[in-house]
Amino acid sequence: MTLDRLLEELAEDCQVTLDLLNQLRSPLSDNDRATIIAELVATTIHLHSHCDDSLQDRLWQEGDRLSDVDASEDSES
């Protein structure tokens, strides 16, 4: 999976999490609150799985690649 796709999925999961948190701020029945909390548990587990070593390694690689590009551009100036 590409870094762009991983980041897109992470963004989607973050948005779902924010939406659920916003829903919890509303007046809710205990039943609705329990449902949202269950969804929030599932979403945070999914978020955790996205933020594994693979994603972190890819982000570091991208940062290193960009650092290399910046260094080569500086030397050309």
C-alpha contacts under 8 A as a table, 3 or more apart, distances in Angstrom:
res1	aa1	res2	aa2	distance
1	M	5	R	6.48
1	M	6	L	6.79
2	T	5	R	5.25
2	T	6	L	6.29
3	L	6	L	5.02
3	L	7	L	6.11
3	L	55	L	7.56
3	L	58	R	6.65
3	L	59	L	7.68
4	D	7	L	5.17
4	D	8	E	6.10
5	R	8	E	4.94
5	R	9	E	6.20
6	L	9	E	5.22
6	L	10	L	6.17
6	L	50	H	7.50
6	L	55	L	7.25
7	L	10	L	4.90
7	L	11	A	6.07
8	E	11	A	5.11
8	E	12	E	6.27
9	E	12	E	5.04
9	E	13	D	6.21
9	E	50	H	7.96
10	L	13	D	5.12
10	L	14	C	6.11
10	L	47	L	6.85
10	L	50	H	6.42
11	A	14	C	5.03
11	A	15	Q	6.16
12	E	15	Q	5.13
12	E	16	V	6.29
13	D	16	V	5.11
13	D	17	T	6.16
13	D	43	T	6.75
13	D	46	H	7.45
13	D	47	L	6.19
14	C	17	T	5.03
14	C	18	L	6.16
14	C	47	L	7.35
15	Q	18	L	5.05
15	Q	19	D	6.08
16	V	19	D	5.05
16	V	20	L	6.19
16	V	43	T	7.38
17	T	20	L	5.17
17	T	21	L	6.18
17	T	40	L	6.45
17	T	43	T	6.34
17	T	44	T	7.25
18	L	21	L	5.04
18	L	22	N	6.13
19	D	22	N	5.12
19	D	23	Q	6.25
20	L	23	Q	5.01
20	L	24	L	6.37
20	L	36	I	6.38
20	L	39	E	7.67
20	L	40	L	6.41
21	L	24	L	5.14
21	L	25	R	6.76
21	L	40	L	7.79
22	N	25	R	5.27
22	N	26	S	7.15
23	Q	26	S	5.44
23	Q	36	I	7.63
24	L	27	P	7.58
24	L	28	L	7.44
24	L	33	R	6.68
24	L	36	I	7.14
28	L	31	N	7.86
28	L	32	D	5.88
28	L	33	R	5.85
29	S	32	D	5.21
29	S	33	R	6.09
30	D	33	R	5.00
30	D	34	A	6.04
31	N	34	A	5.17
31	N	35	T	6.31
32	D	35	T	5.07
32	D	36	I	6.22
33	R	36	I	5.18
33	R	37	I	6.10
34	A	37	I	5.10
34	A	38	A	6.14
35	T	38	A	5.14
35	T	39	E	6.27
36	I	39	E	5.00
36	I	40	L	6.01
37	I	40	L	4.85
37	I	41	V	6.17
38	A	41	V	5.13
38	A	42	A	6.41
39	E	42	A	5.11
39	E	43	T	6.08
40	L	43	T	4.99
40	L	44	T	6.02
41	V	44	T	5.28
41	V	45	I	6.26
42	A	45	I	5.18
42	A	46	H	6.25
43	T	46	H	4.95
43	T	47	L	6.05
44	T	47	L	4.84
44	T	48	H	6.04
45	I	48	H	5.04
45	I	49	S	6.31
46	H	49	S	5.08
46	H	50	H	6.39
47	L	50	H	5.10
47	L	51	C	6.33
48	H	51	C	5.15
48	H	52	D	6.78
49	S	52	D	5.64
50	H	55	L	6.89
51	C	54	S	7.77
51	C	55	L	5.89
51	C	56	Q	6.82
52	D	55	L	5.66
52	D	56	Q	6.44
53	D	56	Q	4.98
53	D	57	D	5.83
54	S	57	D	5.14
54	S	58	R	6.20
55	L	58	R	5.09
55	L	59	L	6.15
56	Q	59	L	5.08
56	Q	60	W	6.19
57	D	60	W	5.10
57	D	61	Q	6.11
58	R	61	Q	4.99
58	R	62	E	6.14
59	L	62	E	5.07
59	L	63	G	6.14
60	W	63	G	4.97
60	W	64	D	6.06
61	Q	64	D	5.02
61	Q	65	R	6.03
62	E	65	R	4.96
62	E	66	L	6.13
63	G	66	L	5.11
63	G	67	S	6.08
64	D	67	S	4.94
64	D	68	D	6.16
65	R	68	D	5.09
65	R	69	V	6.29
66	L	69	V	4.95
66	L	70	D	6.12
67	S	70	D	5.07
67	S	71	A	6.10
68	D	71	A	5.08
68	D	72	S	6.20
69	V	72	S	5.22
69	V	73	E	6.16
70	D	73	E	5.07
70	D	74	D	6.11
71	A	74	D	5.09
71	A	75	S	6.30
72	S	75	S	5.16
72	S	76	E	6.34
73	E	76	E	5.13
73	E	77	S	6.58
74	D	77	S	5.34
